[in-house]
Amino acid sequence: MIESNVLFNEFISVIQKRISRKSTLVNTIAELLEVDKAAVYRRLRGNVGFSFNEMVVIARNFGISLDEIAGIDTEQCRSIKLSLTKHVDPSEVDYAMFNDYIYTLKSIKDEPDTKIMEGGNIFPNYLFFDYEYITRVIMFRWSQSSHFGKRLPFHEITIPERMRDLQLQASFYARHIKSTTYVWDNRIFDLFVSSVKFFAQVRLIKEEDLALIKNDLIAFLNDLEQMAITGKHRDTGNDVFLYIGDLNADSNFGFIEAKDLQISLFRAFLLNSFSSMEGLLFSEISAWLHSALRLTTLISVSGESIRTAFFNTQREIINTL
């Protein structure tokens, strides 16, 4: 039988993993429980215990399961965390979770040997956050499908200024990672454009918005092509490797790596991700991504004829909008 103080300590450990920056964690819990910050600090230090009802409120808002608190894991069954941040109509918890993600990227930005690697058939948020209308399309698609969404038409999807600032920060700090590798299905633009055309046909995206989405896609493609030609991020000069091929991935997956950090990521529900700091899972993700490299073609710096054909095809696809 697990003793109560062990469960309490594990509960504290789990919520600190959810939001690692202490000041952000304290502010978030204080708002959730409607208590002052001093009361939260006393609870986190163990001077005063969280009541059962307080733990329920925190667990519900932080997405914490009993398995995580009890540490029920086996070699082939590992606990992972779903970061279900709502970019549409976000709450303080959503902002805190997104802030924590940015803090992680910011904390490793000056390290000499950092890596991001992601494969799949959906634009990585490290890239699309820089383009407002592409971001709004993905937020719109999320809102159409999510339990938390309101199924609003595209023109009613707005990005709060505070959220937009965080999105741009995420892209900015991701570009400071020293080496980034993207492994994409060569249908990635086709899949995105097809979804936009569908929603336009059912009159959820207006004609004037369609033109703005198209302009953003062209700008994105032009910037992406320049990045592929140089193999560098334009503002930071850090390395970017772009591979394309018949990946046929069911979802995006990848990792962030630094000297003392290994995070595995599975993209879920367009804007969200499952994450884990479990070493065995990191090794498995890395193995799958490096296996995918053998099935794809590097088009950054090298592969000029394939790269030119790829970008010309994407322009043709975008021009069908």
C-alpha positions in Angstrom: 0.0 0.0 0.0 1.4 3.4 -0.9 1.6 5.8 2.0 -0.2 9.1 1.8 3.0 11.2 2.2 4.5 9.3 -0.8 1.5 10.1 -2.9 1.6 13.7 -1.8 5.2 14.0 -2.8 4.6 12.4 -6.1 1.6 14.7 -6.7 4.0 17.7 -6.1 6.5 16.2 -8.4 4.0 15.7 -11.2 2.6 19.2 -11.1 6.1 20.6 -11.1 6.8 18.6 -14.3 3.7 20.2 -15.8 4.9 23.7 -15.2 8.5 23.7 -14.3 9.0 27.4 -13.7 8.1 27.9 -10.1 6.7 31.5 -10.2 4.4 30.5 -13.1 3.3 27.4 -11.2 2.5 29.3 -8.1 0.6 32.0 -9.9 -1.5 29.4 -11.8 -2.4 27.3 -8.7 -3.2 30.5 -6.7 -5.7 31.5 -9.4 -7.2 28.0 -9.7 -7.7 27.6 -5.9 -8.5 31.3 -5.3 -5.8 31.6 -2.6 -2.9 33.9 -2.1 0.6 33.0 -3.3 1.9 32.5 0.2 -0.6 29.7 0.8 0.5 28.0 -2.4 4.2 28.2 -1.4 3.3 26.6 2.0 1.6 23.7 0.2 4.5 23.2 -2.2 7.0 23.1 0.7 4.8 20.6 2.5 4.1 22.8 5.5 0.4 22.5 4.7 -1.1 19.8 2.6 -3.4 20.2 -0.3 -6.9 19.2 0.5 -8.5 16.4 -1.5 -10.8 18.9 -3.3 -7.8 21.2 -4.1 -5.9 18.2 -5.6 -9.0 17.3 -7.7 -9.1 20.9 -9.1 -5.4 20.9 -9.9 -5.5 17.4 -11.4 -8.5 18.3 -13.6 -7.0 21.5 -14.9 -3.4 20.1 -15.3 -4.6 16.8 -16.9 -3.0 14.6 -14.2 -3.9 10.9 -14.0 -3.8 8.5 -11.1 -1.2 6.4 -13.0 1.2 9.4 -13.0 0.9 9.9 -9.2 1.1 6.2 -8.4 4.0 5.7 -10.8 2.4 2.8 -12.6 4.8 2.2 -15.5 6.4 -0.8 -17.1 9.1 -1.1 -19.7 6.5 -1.1 -22.5 3.9 1.1 -20.9 5.2 4.6 -20.1 3.3 7.6 -18.8 3.3 10.5 -21.2 1.9 14.0 -20.8 -0.7 15.6 -23.1 -0.2 19.3 -23.3 -3.7 20.3 -24.3 -3.3 24.1 -24.7 -6.3 25.8 -26.0 -5.2 28.6 -28.4 -8.8 29.5 -29.1 -10.4 31.2 -26.0 -7.4 30.3 -23.8 -7.5 30.2 -20.0 -4.8 31.2 -17.5 -3.8 27.5 -17.3 -3.4 27.4 -21.1 -1.2 30.5 -21.0 0.9 29.0 -18.2 1.4 25.7 -20.0 2.5 27.6 -23.2 4.7 29.9 -21.2 6.4 26.8 -19.7 7.1 25.4 -23.2 8.6 28.6 -24.3 10.7 28.8 -21.1 12.1 25.4 -22.0 13.2 26.5 -25.4 14.5 29.8 -24.0 16.6 28.0 -21.3 18.6 26.1 -23.9 18.9 28.7 -26.7 22.6 29.5 -26.0 23.7 25.9 -25.5 26.2 24.8 -28.2 24.8 21.4 -29.1 21.0 21.5 -29.3 18.7 19.7 -31.7 15.1 19.6 -32.9 13.9 16.8 -35.2 10.3 16.4 -36.4 8.7 14.2 -39.1 5.2 14.0 -40.4 2.7 15.5 -42.8 1.6 18.6 -40.8 3.5 21.9 -40.8 5.6 22.1 -37.6 4.4 24.8 -35.3 8.0 26.1 -35.0 7.4 27.3 -38.6 3.7 28.1 -39.1 3.4 30.3 -36.0 5.2 33.0 -38.0 2.3 33.2 -40.5 -0.9 34.5 -39.0 -3.4 33.2 -41.5 -1.8 29.7 -41.6 -2.0 29.7 -37.8 -5.6 30.8 -37.9 -6.4 28.0 -40.4 -5.0 25.4 -38.0 -6.8 27.0 -35.0 -10.0 27.0 -37.1 -9.6 23.3 -37.9 -8.9 22.6 -34.2 -12.0 24.5 -33.2 -14.1 22.6 -35.7 -13.1 19.2 -34.2 -12.2 19.7 -30.6 -14.4 19.1 -27.6 -13.3 22.5 -26.5 -14.0 24.2 -29.8 -17.1 26.2 -30.8 -17.2 25.4 -34.5 -16.9 29.0 -35.5 -16.5 30.1 -39.2 -13.0 31.1 -40.1 -13.7 34.9 -40.0 -14.7 34.6 -36.3 -11.4 32.9 -35.3 -9.3 35.5 -33.7 -5.9 35.2 -31.9 -5.7 37.0 -28.6 -2.8 39.4 -28.6 -1.2 37.7 -25.6 -1.5 34.3 -27.3 -0.1 35.7 -30.6 2.9 37.1 -28.7 3.6 33.6 -27.2 3.2 31.9 -30.6 5.8 34.3 -32.1 8.1 33.7 -29.2 7.9 29.9 -29.7 9.1 30.3 -33.3 11.8 32.8 -32.3 13.4 30.6 -29.7 13.0 27.4 -31.8 15.2 29.1 -34.5 18.0 29.4 -31.8 18.2 25.6 -31.7 21.6 24.8 -33.3 20.4 22.0 -35.6 16.9 21.5 -36.9 15.8 18.5 -39.1 12.4 18.3 -40.7 11.3 15.0 -42.4 8.2 15.7 -44.4 5.7 13.7 -46.5 5.9 15.3 -50.0 2.1 15.8 -49.9 2.3 18.2 -46.9 1.1 21.3 -48.8 -1.5 19.3 -50.8 -3.1 18.0 -47.6 -3.2 21.5 -46.1 -4.6 23.1 -49.2 -7.2 20.3 -49.7 -8.6 21.0 -46.2 -8.8 24.7 -46.9 -10.6 24.1 -50.2 -13.1 21.8 -48.4 -14.0 24.4 -45.8 -14.3 27.1 -48.5 -16.7 24.9 -50.4 -19.0 24.5 -47.4 -18.8 28.3 -46.9 -17.0 28.3 -43.6 -14.1 30.3 -45.2 -15.0 33.4 -47.1 -13.5 34.3 -50.5 -11.6 37.3 -49.2 -10.1 35.2 -46.4 -9.1 32.5 -49.0 -7.0 35.1 -50.8 -5.2 36.1 -47.5 -4.5 32.4 -46.7 -3.1 31.9 -50.2 -0.8 35.0 -49.7 0.5 33.6 -46.4 1.1 30.2 -48.0 3.1 31.8 -50.8 5.1 33.8 -48.3 5.7 30.7 -46.3 6.8 28.7 -49.3 9.2 31.4 -50.5 10.8 31.6 -47.1 11.0 27.8 -46.8 12.6 27.6 -50.3 15.3 30.2 -49.3 15.9 28.2 -46.1 16.3 25.0 -48.1 18.7 26.7 -50.5 21.0 28.0 -47.7 20.4 25.3 -45.2 20.2 28.0 -42.5 17.6 30.0 -40.6 17.9 33.5 -42.0 18.0 35.4 -38.7 20.1 33.1 -36.5 22.2 31.3 -39.1 21.6 27.9 -37.4 21.4 24.8 -39.5 18.2 23.4 -41.0 18.0 20.1 -42.8 14.8 19.4 -44.9 14.0 15.9 -46.1 11.0 15.0 -48.3 9.6 11.7 -49.4 6.7 9.2 -49.2 6.6 9.3 -45.5 2.9 8.4 -45.1 2.9 9.3 -41.4 -0.2 9.1 -39.3 0.9 12.0 -37.2 3.9 14.2 -36.5 6.5 13.0 -34.1 9.9 14.4 -33.0 12.1 15.5 -30.2 14.0 18.3 -28.6 17.5 17.5 -27.3 20.1 19.6 -25.3 22.9 18.7 -22.9 20.7 17.8 -20.0 17.4 17.5 -21.7 15.6 15.0 -23.9 11.9 15.5 -24.7 9.9 13.2 -27.0 7.0 14.8 -28.8 3.9 13.4 -30.6 1.7 16.0 -32.3 -1.9 15.6 -31.5 -5.1 17.5 -32.4 -3.2 19.9 -34.7 -2.1 22.3 -32.0 -1.3 20.0 -29.1 1.3 17.4 -28.3 2.0 14.4 -26.1 5.4 14.7 -24.4 7.7 12.5 -22.4 11.2 12.8 -20.8 11.5 9.0 -20.6 14.8 7.9 -22.1 13.6 4.7 -23.7 10.9 6.5 -25.5 13.3 9.1 -26.7 15.6 6.4 -28.2 12.6 4.9 -30.0 11.5 8.2 -31.5 15.1 9.0 -32.6 15.4 5.5 -34.2 12.1 5.9 -36.2 13.1 9.4 -37.4 16.6 8.3 -38.5 15.0 5.3 -40.2 12.7 7.8 -42.1 15.8 9.7 -43.3 16.8 6.6 -45.4 13.4 6.7 -47.2 13.5 10.5 -48.0 15.7 12.9 -49.9 17.7 15.8 -48.4 16.8 19.0 -50.3 18.4 21.6 -48.2 21.7 22.8 -49.8 21.9 19.6 -51.9 19.4 17.9 -54.3 18.9 21.1 -56.3 16.8 19.5 -59.1 14.5 17.7 -56.7 14.3 20.8 -54.5 13.3 22.9 -57.5 10.7 20.4 -58.6 9.2 20.1 -55.1 8.8 23.9 -54.6 7.4 24.3 -58.2 4.8 21.6 -57.4 3.8 23.3 -54.1 3.3 26.6 -55.9 1.0 24.9 -58.4 -1.0 23.4 -55.5 -1.3 26.7 -53.7 -2.4 28.4 -56.9 -5.5 26.1 -57.0 -6.9 28.1 -54.1 
